[in-house]
Amino acid sequence: MRGKTDTINAVGPVFRKPGIYRVRQALRRDWQLLLLCSVPVLYFIMFHYIPMYGVQIAFKDFKAVDGILGSQWCGFKHFQRFFSSSQFWPLIKNTLGLSFLQILLGFPIPVLLAIMLNQTRNQKFRKFVQSIVYCPHFISIVVLTGMLYIFLSPRNGIINQVIQMLGGDPVFFLGDAKYFKLTFVISGIWQNAGWSAIIYIAALAGISPDLYEAAQVDGANKWQRIWHIDIPGILPTVVMMLILEVGKVMNLGFQKAYLMQNAQNLGASEIISTYIYKVGMIDAQYSYSAAINLFNNLVNILLLVTVNRIAKKTTNNSLW
């Protein structure tokens, strides 16, 4: 023990490289990767973090002539106005109703589609189906809404023509509030199911082929391989995607809902994002709309944290 100590003292103390030197060395070695990462970092700083400075107008009586700093503080006045308004509960009901219906019907479809494509052995047929289901994703929302008005027209729409051929009466789907939610969700599934399945197909591709070979040797049929190999293999990905979906429950997207909106279906199509646009951009009530949007984002954050904690306790899979 004494000889070891004498050897260390003979060599002398070990000096660590200073932090600045290590940073310079990392910059010199990985400057290409850092330059590549700087683009999205700058994007988020410029368009997501710097604009947070303007959130304070939710607590002010904002006037354009006075600016953000010159406007008077009003506390929670705009939040109280929104909570006590007649629009509060209908907006919450419509937004949550559409969101949860979209998750209930739309979330399992990409998972099932990915599993079915993964089980398809005919590569040509598989590529053909993938191309067909991917294509609707690249249709713009404006074009999609125009297609809905054409296909669902009560006069010459193809859907109503089929209904009439079967002996039914034509239905104005986009002019009736009770059909709006289902039309909104089904059209969204048609447009995005194929694209959303990509991440699950990638997760299935990461499963070791040895597991399938061992299952076949043990006599497992296709359904048993799906239940015991495919589903457990993609479960972490499914859980993470579900957490992200629940985390944006209050953000349905403004464009599609606004384009599908009309006077007849307003009772079901008026959601928080369209209401914010109307009171903020059209009525120029900037502080009021900022307060509503801040409340909207706080609810999303609360849901994200809650669902992430539940998923971590039940499945040991979470975002953090």
CYANA upper distance limits for C-alpha pairs under 8 A (distance plus 0.5 A):
  1 MET  CA      5 THR  CA      6.98
  2 ARG  CA      6 ASP  CA      6.75
  3 GLY  CA      7 THR  CA      6.70
  4 LYS  CA      8 ILE  CA      6.91
  5 THR  CA      9 ASN  CA      6.79
  6 ASP  CA     10 ALA  CA      6.58
  7 THR  CA     11 VAL  CA      6.83
  8 ILE  CA     12 GLY  CA      6.75
  8 ILE  CA     13 PRO  CA      8.24
  9 ASN  CA     13 PRO  CA      7.81
 17 LYS  CA     21 TYR  CA      7.00
 17 LYS  CA     22 ARG  CA      7.25
 18 PRO  CA     22 ARG  CA      7.05
 19 GLY  CA     23 VAL  CA      6.76
 20 ILE  CA     24 ARG  CA      6.70
 21 TYR  CA     25 GLN  CA      6.64
 22 ARG  CA     26 ALA  CA      6.66
 23 VAL  CA     27 LEU  CA      6.65
 24 ARG  CA     28 ARG  CA      6.61
 25 GLN  CA     29 ARG  CA      6.61
 26 ALA  CA     30 ASP  CA      6.29
 26 ALA  CA     31 TRP  CA      8.10
 27 LEU  CA     31 TRP  CA      5.55
 27 LEU  CA     34 LEU  CA      8.18
 30 ASP  CA     34 LEU  CA      6.76
 31 TRP  CA     35 LEU  CA      6.44
 32 GLN  CA     36 LEU  CA      6.74
 33 LEU  CA     37 CYS  CA      6.70
 34 LEU  CA     38 SER  CA      6.54
 35 LEU  CA     39 VAL  CA      7.68
 37 CYS  CA     41 VAL  CA      6.91
 38 SER  CA     42 LEU  CA      6.42
 39 VAL  CA     43 TYR  CA      6.72
 40 PRO  CA     44 PHE  CA      6.73
 41 VAL  CA     45 ILE  CA      6.71
 42 LEU  CA     46 MET  CA      6.49
 43 TYR  CA     47 PHE  CA      6.44
 43 TYR  CA     48 HIS  CA      8.17
 44 PHE  CA     48 HIS  CA      5.47
 44 PHE  CA     49 TYR  CA      6.91
 45 ILE  CA     49 TYR  CA      5.36
 45 ILE  CA     50 ILE  CA      6.49
 46 MET  CA     50 ILE  CA      5.99
 46 MET  CA     51 PRO  CA      7.89
 47 PHE  CA     51 PRO  CA      6.81
 48 HIS  CA     52 MET  CA      7.37
 49 TYR  CA     53 TYR  CA      8.29
 51 PRO  CA     55 VAL  CA      8.05
 54 GLY  CA     68 ILE  CA      7.70
 55 VAL  CA    290 ALA  CA      7.23
 55 VAL  CA    294 LEU  CA      8.04
 56 GLN  CA     60 LYS  CA      7.29
 56 GLN  CA     68 ILE  CA      8.31
 57 ILE  CA     61 ASP  CA      7.49
 57 ILE  CA     62 PHE  CA      6.37
 57 ILE  CA     68 ILE  CA      7.02
 57 ILE  CA    286 TYR  CA      8.16
 57 ILE  CA    287 SER  CA      5.78
 57 ILE  CA    290 ALA  CA      7.31
 57 ILE  CA    291 ALA  CA      8.44
 58 ALA  CA     78 HIS  CA      7.48
 58 ALA  CA    286 TYR  CA      8.49
 58 ALA  CA    287 SER  CA      5.23
 58 ALA  CA    288 TYR  CA      6.97
 58 ALA  CA    289 SER  CA      8.19
 58 ALA  CA    290 ALA  CA      5.49
 58 ALA  CA    291 ALA  CA      4.94
 58 ALA  CA    294 LEU  CA      8.14
 59 PHE  CA     73 TRP  CA      6.44
 59 PHE  CA     74 CYS  CA      6.07
 59 PHE  CA     75 GLY  CA      5.42
 59 PHE  CA     76 PHE  CA      6.53
 59 PHE  CA     77 LYS  CA      7.85
 59 PHE  CA     78 HIS  CA      7.78
 59 PHE  CA    287 SER  CA      7.72
 59 PHE  CA    291 ALA  CA      7.89
 60 LYS  CA     71 SER  CA      6.75
 60 LYS  CA     72 GLN  CA      5.98
 60 LYS  CA     73 TRP  CA      4.71
 60 LYS  CA     74 CYS  CA      5.42
 60 LYS  CA     75 GLY  CA      7.28
 60 LYS  CA    287 SER  CA      7.02
 61 ASP  CA     71 SER  CA      6.48
 61 ASP  CA     72 GLN  CA      6.10
 61 ASP  CA     73 TRP  CA      6.87
 61 ASP  CA     74 CYS  CA      6.72
 61 ASP  CA    287 SER  CA      6.77
 62 PHE  CA     66 ASP  CA      8.11
 62 PHE  CA     67 GLY  CA      7.61
 62 PHE  CA     68 ILE  CA      7.01
 62 PHE  CA     71 SER  CA      5.68
 62 PHE  CA     72 GLN  CA      7.62
 62 PHE  CA    286 TYR  CA      7.42
 62 PHE  CA    287 SER  CA      6.30
 63 LYS  CA     67 GLY  CA      6.66
 63 LYS  CA     68 ILE  CA      8.14
 63 LYS  CA     71 SER  CA      6.58
 64 ALA  CA     68 ILE  CA      8.18
 66 ASP  CA     70 GLY  CA      5.22
 66 ASP  CA     71 SER  CA      6.02
 67 GLY  CA     71 SER  CA      6.60
 76 PHE  CA     80 GLN  CA      6.67
 77 LYS  CA     81 ARG  CA      6.74
 78 HIS  CA     82 PHE  CA      6.76
 78 HIS  CA    287 SER  CA      7.63
 78 HIS  CA    288 TYR  CA      5.78
 78 HIS  CA    291 ALA  CA      6.63
 79 PHE  CA     83 PHE  CA      6.67
 79 PHE  CA    288 TYR  CA      8.10
 79 PHE  CA    291 ALA  CA      6.39
 79 PHE  CA    292 ILE  CA      7.47
 79 PHE  CA    295 PHE  CA      8.45
 80 GLN  CA     84 SER  CA      6.57
 81 ARG  CA     85 SER  CA      6.49
 82 PHE  CA     87 GLN  CA      8.24
 82 PHE  CA     88 PHE  CA      6.79
 82 PHE  CA    288 TYR  CA      8.35
 82 PHE  CA    292 ILE  CA      7.57
 83 PHE  CA     88 PHE  CA      6.36
 84 SER  CA     88 PHE  CA      7.60
 86 SER  CA     90 PRO  CA      8.30
 87 GLN  CA     91 LEU  CA      6.48
 88 PHE  CA     92 ILE  CA      6.76
 89 TRP  CA     93 LYS  CA      6.43
 90 PRO  CA     94 ASN  CA      6.52
 90 PRO  CA    267 GLY  CA      8.41
 91 LEU  CA     95 THR  CA      6.47
 91 LEU  CA    270 GLU  CA      6.95
 91 LEU  CA    271 ILE  CA      5.57
 91 LEU  CA    272 ILE  CA      6.22
 92 ILE  CA     96 LEU  CA      6.44
 92 ILE  CA    271 ILE  CA      7.86
 92 ILE  CA    272 ILE  CA      7.80
 93 LYS  CA     97 GLY  CA      6.24
 94 ASN  CA     98 LEU  CA      6.55
 94 ASN  CA    268 ALA  CA      6.37
 94 ASN  CA    269 SER  CA      7.47
 94 ASN  CA    270 GLU  CA      7.38
 94 ASN  CA    271 ILE  CA      6.27
 95 THR  CA     99 SER  CA      6.62
 95 THR  CA    249 VAL  CA      8.34
 95 THR  CA    250 MET  CA      6.78
 95 THR  CA    252 LEU  CA      7.88
 95 THR  CA    271 ILE  CA      5.61
 95 THR  CA    272 ILE  CA      7.04
 96 LEU  CA    100 PHE  CA      6.46
 96 LEU  CA    249 VAL  CA      7.30
 96 LEU  CA    250 MET  CA      7.28
 97 GLY  CA    101 LEU  CA      6.53
 98 LEU  CA    102 GLN  CA      6.51
 98 LEU  CA    181 LYS  CA      6.54
 98 LEU  CA    185 VAL  CA      7.96
 98 LEU  CA    252 LEU  CA      8.45
 99 SER  CA    103 ILE  CA      6.78
 99 SER  CA    249 VAL  CA      5.92
 99 SER  CA    250 MET  CA      7.69
 99 SER  CA    252 LEU  CA      7.14
100 PHE  CA    104 LEU  CA      6.42
100 PHE  CA    249 VAL  CA      7.87
101 LEU  CA    105 LEU  CA      6.51
101 LEU  CA    106 GLY  CA      8.26
101 LEU  CA    185 VAL  CA      7.71
102 GLN  CA    106 GLY  CA      5.62
102 GLN  CA    107 PHE  CA      7.65
102 GLN  CA    185 VAL  CA      5.95
103 ILE  CA    107 PHE  CA      5.42
103 ILE  CA    108 PRO  CA      8.43
103 ILE  CA    245 GLU  CA      7.83
103 ILE  CA    246 VAL  CA      8.44
104 LEU  CA    108 PRO  CA      7.87
105 LEU  CA    109 ILE  CA      7.73
105 LEU  CA    185 VAL  CA      8.22
106 GLY  CA    110 PRO  CA      8.09
106 GLY  CA    185 VAL  CA      7.76
106 GLY  CA    186 ILE  CA      8.31
106 GLY  CA    188 GLY  CA      8.34
106 GLY  CA    189 ILE  CA      6.03
106 GLY  CA    193 ALA  CA      7.89
107 PHE  CA    111 VAL  CA      7.91
107 PHE  CA    242 LEU  CA      8.19
108 PRO  CA    112 LEU  CA      6.73
109 ILE  CA    113 LEU  CA      6.51
109 ILE  CA    189 ILE  CA      8.23
109 ILE  CA    193 ALA  CA      6.91
110 PRO  CA    114 ALA  CA      6.51
110 PRO  CA    193 ALA  CA      5.53
110 PRO  CA    194 GLY  CA      6.91
110 PRO  CA    196 SER  CA      6.31
110 PRO  CA    197 ALA  CA      4.91
110 PRO  CA    200 TYR  CA      8.15
111 VAL  CA    115 ILE  CA      6.81
111 VAL  CA    197 ALA  CA      6.69
111 VAL  CA    200 TYR  CA      6.87
111 VAL  CA    238 VAL  CA      8.33
112 LEU  CA    116 MET  CA      6.66
113 LEU  CA    117 LEU  CA      6.66
113 LEU  CA    193 ALA  CA      8.47
113 LEU  CA    194 GLY  CA      8.04
113 LEU  CA    197 ALA  CA      7.07
114 ALA  CA    118 ASN  CA      6.54
114 ALA  CA    197 ALA  CA      5.90
114 ALA  CA    198 ILE  CA      7.83
114 ALA  CA    200 TYR  CA      6.40
114 ALA  CA    201 ILE  CA      5.70
115 ILE  CA    119 GLN  CA      6.79
115 ILE  CA    201 ILE  CA      7.91
115 ILE  CA    204 LEU  CA      8.29
115 ILE  CA    226 ILE  CA      8.11
115 ILE  CA    230 ASP  CA      7.71
116 MET  CA    120 THR  CA      6.91
117 LEU  CA    126 ARG  CA      6.70
117 LEU  CA    201 ILE  CA      8.42
118 ASN  CA    201 ILE  CA      7.43
118 ASN  CA    204 LEU  CA      7.68
120 THR  CA    126 ARG  CA      6.89
121 ARG  CA    126 ARG  CA      8.20
122 ASN  CA    126 ARG  CA      6.65
123 GLN  CA    127 LYS  CA      6.62
124 LYS  CA    128 PHE  CA      6.68
125 PHE  CA    129 VAL  CA      6.67
126 ARG  CA    130 GLN  CA      6.64
127 LYS  CA    131 SER  CA      6.66
128 PHE  CA    132 ILE  CA      6.80
129 VAL  CA    133 VAL  CA      6.71
130 GLN  CA    134 TYR  CA      6.48
130 GLN  CA    194 GLY  CA      7.58
131 SER  CA    135 CYS  CA      6.70
132 ILE  CA    136 PRO  CA      8.32
133 VAL  CA    190 TRP  CA      8.49
133 VAL  CA    193 ALA  CA      7.79
133 VAL  CA    194 GLY  CA      5.11
133 VAL  CA    195 TRP  CA      7.89
134 TYR  CA    138 PHE  CA      8.29
134 TYR  CA    192 ASN  CA      8.22
134 TYR  CA    193 ALA  CA      8.44
134 TYR  CA    194 GLY  CA      5.28
134 TYR  CA    195 TRP  CA      5.79
135 CYS  CA    139 ILE  CA      7.93
136 PRO  CA    190 TRP  CA      7.58
136 PRO  CA    191 GLN  CA      5.18
136 PRO  CA    192 ASN  CA      7.51
137 HIS  CA    191 GLN  CA      5.49
137 HIS  CA    192 ASN  CA      5.85
137 HIS  CA    194 GLY  CA      8.08
137 HIS  CA    195 TRP  CA      6.85
139 ILE  CA    143 VAL  CA      6.99
139 ILE  CA    144 LEU  CA      6.95
139 ILE  CA    191 GLN  CA      8.25
140 SER  CA    144 LEU  CA      6.67
141 ILE  CA    145 THR  CA      6.58
141 ILE  CA    255 GLN  CA      7.65
141 ILE  CA    256 LYS  CA      6.51
142 VAL  CA    146 GLY  CA      6.82
142 VAL  CA    256 LYS  CA      8.00
142 VAL  CA    259 LEU  CA      7.86
143 VAL  CA    147 MET  CA      6.70
144 LEU  CA    148 LEU  CA      6.80
145 THR  CA    149 TYR  CA      6.89
145 THR  CA    256 LYS  CA      7.62
145 THR  CA    259 LEU  CA      7.19
145 THR  CA    260 MET  CA      7.00
146 GLY  CA    150 ILE  CA      6.84
147 MET  CA    151 PHE  CA      6.49
148 LEU  CA    152 LEU  CA      6.19
148 LEU  CA    153 SER  CA      8.48
149 TYR  CA    153 SER  CA      6.18
149 TYR  CA    174 LEU  CA      7.91
150 ILE  CA    156 ASN  CA      8.35
150 ILE  CA    157 GLY  CA      6.20
151 PHE  CA    156 ASN  CA      8.38
151 PHE  CA    157 GLY  CA      4.85
151 PHE  CA    158 ILE  CA      5.78
151 PHE  CA    159 ILE  CA      6.60
152 LEU  CA    157 GLY  CA      5.41
152 LEU  CA    158 ILE  CA      7.34
152 LEU  CA    159 ILE  CA      6.29
152 LEU  CA    160 ASN  CA      7.09
152 LEU  CA    172 PHE  CA      7.44
152 LEU  CA    173 PHE  CA      6.86
152 LEU  CA    174 LEU  CA      7.94
153 SER  CA    157 GLY  CA      4.76
153 SER  CA    158 ILE  CA      8.28
153 SER  CA    159 ILE  CA      8.43
153 SER  CA    160 ASN  CA      7.58
153 SER  CA    172 PHE  CA      7.00
153 SER  CA    173 PHE  CA      8.35
154 PRO  CA    160 ASN  CA      6.41
154 PRO  CA    170 PRO  CA      5.87
154 PRO  CA    171 VAL  CA      6.15
154 PRO  CA    172 PHE  CA      5.65
154 PRO  CA    173 PHE  CA      8.43
155 ARG  CA    160 ASN  CA      7.95
155 ARG  CA    170 PRO  CA      8.04
156 ASN  CA    160 ASN  CA      7.65
156 ASN  CA    161 GLN  CA      7.19
157 GLY  CA    161 GLN  CA      6.72
158 ILE  CA    162 VAL  CA      6.83
159 ILE  CA    163 ILE  CA      6.89
160 ASN  CA    164 GLN  CA      6.58
160 ASN  CA    169 ASP  CA      8.34
160 ASN  CA    170 PRO  CA      5.65
160 ASN  CA    171 VAL  CA      7.09
161 GLN  CA    165 MET  CA      6.65
161 GLN  CA    170 PRO  CA      8.10
162 VAL  CA    166 LEU  CA      6.85
163 ILE  CA    167 GLY  CA      7.00
163 ILE  CA    168 GLY  CA      5.70
163 ILE  CA    169 ASP  CA      7.23
163 ILE  CA    170 PRO  CA      7.09
164 GLN  CA    168 GLY  CA      5.36
164 GLN  CA    169 ASP  CA      6.34
164 GLN  CA    170 PRO  CA      6.93
172 PHE  CA    176 ASP  CA      6.89
173 PHE  CA    179 TYR  CA      6.02
173 PHE  CA    180 PHE  CA      7.26
173 PHE  CA    183 THR  CA      7.90
174 LEU  CA    179 TYR  CA      7.45
174 LEU  CA    180 PHE  CA      6.51
174 LEU  CA    183 THR  CA      8.23
174 LEU  CA    260 MET  CA      7.64
174 LEU  CA    265 ASN  CA      7.40
175 GLY  CA    180 PHE  CA      8.39
175 GLY  CA    262 ASN  CA      7.73
175 GLY  CA    263 ALA  CA      8.44
175 GLY  CA    264 GLN  CA      5.55
175 GLY  CA    265 ASN  CA      6.03
176 ASP  CA    180 PHE  CA      7.08
176 ASP  CA    264 GLN  CA      6.51
176 ASP  CA    265 ASN  CA      5.80
177 ALA  CA    181 LYS  CA      8.26
177 ALA  CA    264 GLN  CA      7.22
177 ALA  CA    265 ASN  CA      4.61
177 ALA  CA    266 LEU  CA      7.46
177 ALA  CA    267 GLY  CA      6.75
177 ALA  CA    268 ALA  CA      5.79
177 ALA  CA    269 SER  CA      7.94
178 LYS  CA    265 ASN  CA      8.39
178 LYS  CA    268 ALA  CA      7.84
179 TYR  CA    183 THR  CA      6.62
180 PHE  CA    184 PHE  CA      6.49
180 PHE  CA    265 ASN  CA      7.26
180 PHE  CA    268 ALA  CA      7.15
180 PHE  CA    269 SER  CA      7.40
181 LYS  CA    185 VAL  CA      6.63
181 LYS  CA    268 ALA  CA      7.66
181 LYS  CA    269 SER  CA      8.16
182 LEU  CA    186 ILE  CA      6.48
183 THR  CA    187 SER  CA      6.51
184 PHE  CA    188 GLY  CA      6.77
184 PHE  CA    257 ALA  CA      8.27
185 VAL  CA    189 ILE  CA      6.74
186 ILE  CA    190 TRP  CA      6.74
187 SER  CA    191 GLN  CA      6.73
188 GLY  CA    192 ASN  CA      6.49
188 GLY  CA    193 ALA  CA      8.36
189 ILE  CA    193 ALA  CA      5.67
190 TRP  CA    194 GLY  CA      8.40
192 ASN  CA    196 SER  CA      6.49
193 ALA  CA    197 ALA  CA      6.68
194 GLY  CA    198 ILE  CA      7.55
196 SER  CA    200 TYR  CA      8.27
197 ALA  CA    201 ILE  CA      6.67
198 ILE  CA    202 ALA  CA      6.70
199 ILE  CA    203 ALA  CA      6.77
200 TYR  CA    204 LEU  CA      6.64
200 TYR  CA    234 ILE  CA      7.24
200 TYR  CA    237 THR  CA      7.69
200 TYR  CA    238 VAL  CA      8.22
201 ILE  CA    205 ALA  CA      6.67
202 ALA  CA    206 GLY  CA      7.08
203 ALA  CA    207 ILE  CA      7.62
203 ALA  CA    233 GLY  CA      7.90
203 ALA  CA    234 ILE  CA      6.26
203 ALA  CA    237 THR  CA      7.70
204 LEU  CA    230 ASP  CA      7.13
204 LEU  CA    233 GLY  CA      7.31
204 LEU  CA    234 ILE  CA      6.85
207 ILE  CA    211 LEU  CA      8.25
207 ILE  CA    230 ASP  CA      8.32
207 ILE  CA    233 GLY  CA      6.92
208 SER  CA    212 TYR  CA      8.11
209 PRO  CA    213 GLU  CA      6.87
210 ASP  CA    214 ALA  CA      6.52
211 LEU  CA    215 ALA  CA      6.61
211 LEU  CA    229 ILE  CA      7.78
212 TYR  CA    216 GLN  CA      6.68
212 TYR  CA    225 ARG  CA      7.51
212 TYR  CA    229 ILE  CA      8.06
213 GLU  CA    217 VAL  CA      6.73
214 ALA  CA    218 ASP  CA      6.77
215 ALA  CA    219 GLY  CA      6.87
215 ALA  CA    220 ALA  CA      5.81
215 ALA  CA    225 ARG  CA      7.25
216 GLN  CA    220 ALA  CA      5.84
216 GLN  CA    221 ASN  CA      7.69
220 ALA  CA    224 GLN  CA      6.15
220 ALA  CA    225 ARG  CA      6.76
221 ASN  CA    225 ARG  CA      6.77
222 LYS  CA    226 ILE  CA      6.75
223 TRP  CA    227 TRP  CA      6.67
224 GLN  CA    228 HIS  CA      6.42
224 GLN  CA    229 ILE  CA      8.46
225 ARG  CA    229 ILE  CA      5.82
225 ARG  CA    230 ASP  CA      7.20
226 ILE  CA    230 ASP  CA      5.19
226 ILE  CA    231 ILE  CA      6.65
227 TRP  CA    231 ILE  CA      6.11
227 TRP  CA    232 PRO  CA      7.97
228 HIS  CA    232 PRO  CA      6.87
229 ILE  CA    233 GLY  CA      6.37
230 ASP  CA    234 ILE  CA      6.84
231 ILE  CA    235 LEU  CA      6.34
232 PRO  CA    236 PRO  CA      8.43
234 ILE  CA    238 VAL  CA      6.67
235 LEU  CA    239 VAL  CA      6.59
236 PRO  CA    240 MET  CA      6.78
236 PRO  CA    317 ASN  CA      6.30
236 PRO  CA    318 SER  CA      8.45
237 THR  CA    241 MET  CA      6.66
238 VAL  CA    242 LEU  CA      6.56
239 VAL  CA    243 ILE  CA      6.73
239 VAL  CA    311 ALA  CA      7.67
239 VAL  CA    317 ASN  CA      7.23
239 VAL  CA    318 SER  CA      7.70
240 MET  CA    244 LEU  CA      6.85
240 MET  CA    317 ASN  CA      7.80
240 MET  CA    318 SER  CA      6.62
240 MET  CA    319 LEU  CA      6.76
241 MET  CA    245 GLU  CA      6.65
242 LEU  CA    246 VAL  CA      6.69
243 ILE  CA    247 GLY  CA      6.56
243 ILE  CA    304 LEU  CA      6.92
243 ILE  CA    307 VAL  CA      6.59
243 ILE  CA    308 ASN  CA      6.60
243 ILE  CA    311 ALA  CA      8.49
243 ILE  CA    318 SER  CA      8.38
243 ILE  CA    319 LEU  CA      8.37
244 LEU  CA    248 LYS  CA      7.13
244 LEU  CA    304 LEU  CA      7.59
245 GLU  CA    249 VAL  CA      7.08
246 VAL  CA    300 ASN  CA      8.33
246 VAL  CA    303 LEU  CA      7.20
246 VAL  CA    304 LEU  CA      6.93
246 VAL  CA    307 VAL  CA      7.93
247 GLY  CA    300 ASN  CA      5.66
247 GLY  CA    301 ILE  CA      7.00
247 GLY  CA    303 LEU  CA      6.16
247 GLY  CA    304 LEU  CA      4.75
248 LYS  CA    252 LEU  CA      7.82
248 LYS  CA    300 ASN  CA      6.21
248 LYS  CA    304 LEU  CA      8.38
249 VAL  CA    300 ASN  CA      7.06
250 MET  CA    272 ILE  CA      8.10
250 MET  CA    296 ASN  CA      6.74
250 MET  CA    297 ASN  CA      8.09
250 MET  CA    299 VAL  CA      7.94
250 MET  CA    300 ASN  CA      6.73
251 ASN  CA    273 SER  CA      7.56
251 ASN  CA    296 ASN  CA      8.34
252 LEU  CA    273 SER  CA      7.99
253 GLY  CA    257 ALA  CA      7.59
253 GLY  CA    273 SER  CA      7.33
254 PHE  CA    258 TYR  CA      6.48
254 PHE  CA    273 SER  CA      5.79
254 PHE  CA    274 THR  CA      6.19
255 GLN  CA    259 LEU  CA      6.65
256 LYS  CA    260 MET  CA      6.65
257 ALA  CA    261 GLN  CA      6.54
257 ALA  CA    269 SER  CA      6.88
257 ALA  CA    270 GLU  CA      8.29
257 ALA  CA    271 ILE  CA      8.33
257 ALA  CA    274 THR  CA      7.75
258 TYR  CA    269 SER  CA      8.29
258 TYR  CA    274 THR  CA      6.57
260 MET  CA    269 SER  CA      8.25
261 GLN  CA    265 ASN  CA      6.92
261 GLN  CA    266 LEU  CA      6.73
261 GLN  CA    269 SER  CA      6.32
261 GLN  CA    270 GLU  CA      8.03
262 ASN  CA    266 LEU  CA      6.38
265 ASN  CA    269 SER  CA      6.48
266 LEU  CA    270 GLU  CA      6.02
270 GLU  CA    274 THR  CA      6.75
270 GLU  CA    275 TYR  CA      7.10
271 ILE  CA    275 TYR  CA      6.67
272 ILE  CA    276 ILE  CA      6.54
272 ILE  CA    292 ILE  CA      8.48
272 ILE  CA    296 ASN  CA      8.37
273 SER  CA    277 TYR  CA      6.88
274 THR  CA    278 LYS  CA      6.84
275 TYR  CA    279 VAL  CA      6.73
276 ILE  CA    280 GLY  CA      6.10
276 ILE  CA    281 MET  CA      8.35
276 ILE  CA    289 SER  CA      5.75
276 ILE  CA    292 ILE  CA      7.52
276 ILE  CA    293 ASN  CA      7.59
277 TYR  CA    281 MET  CA      5.84
277 TYR  CA    282 ILE  CA      7.39
277 TYR  CA    289 SER  CA      8.23
278 LYS  CA    282 ILE  CA      5.49
278 LYS  CA    283 ASP  CA      6.79
279 VAL  CA    283 ASP  CA      5.29
279 VAL  CA    284 ALA  CA      6.82
279 VAL  CA    285 GLN  CA      6.10
279 VAL  CA    286 TYR  CA      8.13
279 VAL  CA    288 TYR  CA      8.08
279 VAL  CA    289 SER  CA      6.65
280 GLY  CA    284 ALA  CA      5.35
280 GLY  CA    285 GLN  CA      5.36
280 GLY  CA    286 TYR  CA      5.50
280 GLY  CA    287 SER  CA      8.49
280 GLY  CA    288 TYR  CA      7.82
280 GLY  CA    289 SER  CA      5.54
280 GLY  CA    290 ALA  CA      8.29
281 MET  CA    285 GLN  CA      7.99
281 MET  CA    286 TYR  CA      8.09
285 GLN  CA    289 SER  CA      6.70
286 TYR  CA    290 ALA  CA      6.51
287 SER  CA    291 ALA  CA      6.70
288 TYR  CA    292 ILE  CA      6.94
289 SER  CA    293 ASN  CA      6.66
290 ALA  CA    294 LEU  CA      6.56
291 ALA  CA    295 PHE  CA      6.71
292 ILE  CA    296 ASN  CA      6.65
293 ASN  CA    297 ASN  CA      6.76
294 LEU  CA    298 LEU  CA      6.68
295 PHE  CA    299 VAL  CA      6.81
296 ASN  CA    300 ASN  CA      6.99
297 ASN  CA    301 ILE  CA      6.74
298 LEU  CA    302 LEU  CA      6.68
299 VAL  CA    303 LEU  CA      6.67
300 ASN  CA    304 LEU  CA      6.56
301 ILE  CA    305 VAL  CA      6.70
302 LEU  CA    306 THR  CA      6.62
303 LEU  CA    307 VAL  CA      6.49
304 LEU  CA    308 ASN  CA      6.48
305 VAL  CA    309 ARG  CA      6.69
306 THR  CA    310 ILE  CA      6.78
307 VAL  CA    311 ALA  CA      6.54
308 ASN  CA    312 LYS  CA      6.63
308 ASN  CA    318 SER  CA      6.07
308 ASN  CA    319 LEU  CA      7.12
308 ASN  CA    320 TRP  CA      8.22
309 ARG  CA    313 LYS  CA      6.84
309 ARG  CA    318 SER  CA      7.89
310 ILE  CA    314 THR  CA      6.64
311 ALA  CA    315 THR  CA      6.03
311 ALA  CA    316 ASN  CA      7.11
311 ALA  CA    317 ASN  CA      6.56
311 ALA  CA    318 SER  CA      6.49
312 LYS  CA    316 ASN  CA      4.87
312 LYS  CA    317 ASN  CA      5.54
312 LYS  CA    318 SER  CA      5.63
